């Protein structure tokens, strides 16, 4: 991914959440307090999901890939490092990252075509949701 594309993705993510993720000074980026919280929460969600998947499926994880829907704006920015860390912890696990908009990703989870989806949506009265397919192990 090119630098302009990364910069655009960061700006879109910041606009979507109405926060500043990084401070920019002399061509250097530093996570802001909001940025650090965003990263921490995204990392927690991924860690929680992979731990749950591993605990529930054990050795079956090798045979059944985990299909994860993610917004295009996040796919190249936050996930490469997280996926690398996941693969180093679970080298036999198969993970399929698929880029979808939030509404489409939710629909695909409901249709059992994705195991989980990370979405960017405004929900009133709730900080987070876990949407899973009807035939998923945690259903």
Secondary structure per residue as TSV (DSSP state, phi and psi in degrees):
chain	resnum	aa	ss	phi	psi
A	1	X	-	360.0	139.7
A	2	X	-	-81.6	158.6
A	3	X	H	-57.9	-44.9
A	4	X	H	-60.4	-35.9
A	5	X	H	-68.0	-38.8
A	6	X	H	-65.5	-44.5
A	7	X	H	-60.7	-42.0
A	8	X	H	-63.5	-43.5
A	9	X	H	-61.5	-40.9
A	10	X	H	-64.0	-45.9
A	11	X	H	-62.0	-40.5
A	12	X	H	-64.9	-41.3
A	13	X	H	-64.6	-42.9
A	14	X	H	-62.9	-41.0
A	15	X	H	-66.7	-40.0
A	16	X	H	-60.3	-40.9
A	17	X	H	-96.0	-10.1
A	18	X	T	68.5	32.9
A	19	X	S	-133.6	168.9
A	20	X	-	-107.7	120.2
A	21	X	-	-84.0	-30.6
A	22	X	E	-134.0	151.2
A	23	X	E	-97.7	141.9
A	24	X	E	-115.4	123.6
A	25	X	E	-150.8	123.9
A	26	X	T	51.1	48.7
A	27	X	T	60.4	24.7
A	28	X	E	-120.6	144.0
A	29	X	E	-110.8	136.8
A	30	X	E	-131.1	134.6
A	31	X	E	-61.4	135.1
A	32	X	-	-80.1	177.5
A	33	X	H	-61.1	-44.4
A	34	X	H	-63.4	-40.4
A	35	X	H	-62.7	-41.6
A	36	X	H	-65.3	-40.1
A	37	X	H	-65.5	-43.9
A	38	X	H	-58.8	-48.2
A	39	X	H	-61.6	-44.4
A	40	X	H	-60.7	-44.0
A	41	X	H	-68.3	-41.7
A	42	X	H	-62.9	-42.3
A	43	X	H	-64.6	-41.2
A	44	X	H	-61.9	-45.8
A	45	X	H	-59.8	-47.2
A	46	X	H	-63.8	-43.3
A	47	X	H	-62.9	-45.1
A	48	X	H	-59.8	-46.7
A	49	X	H	-64.4	-43.1
A	50	X	H	-70.2	-38.0
A	51	X	H	-63.9	-43.2
A	52	X	H	-63.1	-45.3
A	53	X	H	-60.2	-44.0
A	54	X	H	-65.8	-44.6
A	55	X	H	-63.6	-40.4
A	56	X	H	-75.0	-33.8
A	57	X	H	-107.9	-16.9
A	58	X	G	50.4	-123.0
A	59	X	G	-71.7	-18.8
A	60	X	G	-64.4	-17.4
A	61	X	G	-60.9	-26.4
A	62	X	G	-67.4	-34.2
A	63	X	T	-90.6	-23.8
A	64	X	S	-116.9	107.4
A	65	X	-	-65.4	149.8
A	66	X	E	-91.1	119.7
A	67	X	E	-97.4	115.1
A	68	X	E	-116.0	123.6
A	69	X	E	-92.2	130.6
A	70	X	E	-135.7	149.4
A	71	X	-	-66.2	140.7
A	72	X	H	-54.2	-34.2
A	73	X	H	-65.9	-24.8
A	74	X	H	-95.1	-22.0
A	75	X	H	-59.2	-41.6
A	76	X	T	-95.6	-10.5
A	77	X	T	-97.2	-54.9
A	78	X	T	-94.6	-29.3
A	79	X	H	-85.7	-28.7
A	80	X	H	-55.1	-45.9
A	81	X	H	-67.0	-38.8
A	82	X	H	-67.8	-40.6
A	83	X	H	-66.8	-40.2
A	84	X	H	-60.2	-43.2
A	85	X	H	-64.2	-41.2
A	86	X	H	-61.7	-46.6
A	87	X	H	-66.6	-30.3
A	88	X	H	-72.6	-32.3
A	89	X	H	-79.0	-36.7
A	90	X	S	-126.3	75.4
A	91	X	T	-63.6	-24.1
A	92	X	T	-88.9	-7.4
A	93	X	-	-73.6	143.1
A	94	X	-	-107.4	124.6
A	95	X	E	-123.0	130.2
A	96	X	E	-115.8	111.0
A	97	X	E	-90.7	128.7
A	98	X	E	-129.5	129.3
A	99	X	E	-87.1	125.3
A	100	X	-	-147.4	155.0
A	101	X	-	-68.0	162.3
A	102	X	H	-59.5	-46.0
A	103	X	H	-64.8	-45.6
A	104	X	H	-62.3	-42.3
A	105	X	H	-62.0	-42.5
A	106	X	H	-60.9	-43.3
A	107	X	H	-61.9	-41.0
A	108	X	H	-67.2	-33.2
A	109	X	H	-65.9	-44.4
A	110	X	H	-64.4	-28.6
A	111	X	T	-88.2	6.7
A	112	X	T	60.3	29.7
A	113	X	S	-99.3	-14.1
A	114	X	-	-128.6	145.7
A	115	X	S	-79.8	-36.9
A	116	X	E	-156.6	161.5
A	117	X	E	-142.4	136.3
A	118	X	E	-98.8	123.3
A	119	X	-	-126.7	157.0
A	120	X	-	-112.3	101.5
A	121	X	-	-146.2	153.4
A	122	X	-	-91.6	121.8
A	123	X	-	-115.3	135.5
A	124	X	S	-91.4	139.5
A	125	X	S	67.9	16.8
A	126	X	-	-155.3	131.8
A	127	X	S	-78.4	-26.8
A	128	X	-	-159.1	155.5
A	129	X	-	-135.4	151.0
A	130	X	-	-118.6	114.6
A	131	X	-	-105.4	124.6
A	132	X	-	-130.6	159.2
A	133	X	-	-72.8	155.5
A	134	X	T	-63.5	-30.3
A	135	X	T	-98.2	7.7
A	136	X	S	-69.8	155.0
A	137	X	T	-58.3	-27.2
A	138	X	T	-96.4	10.1
A	139	X	-	-67.8	360.0
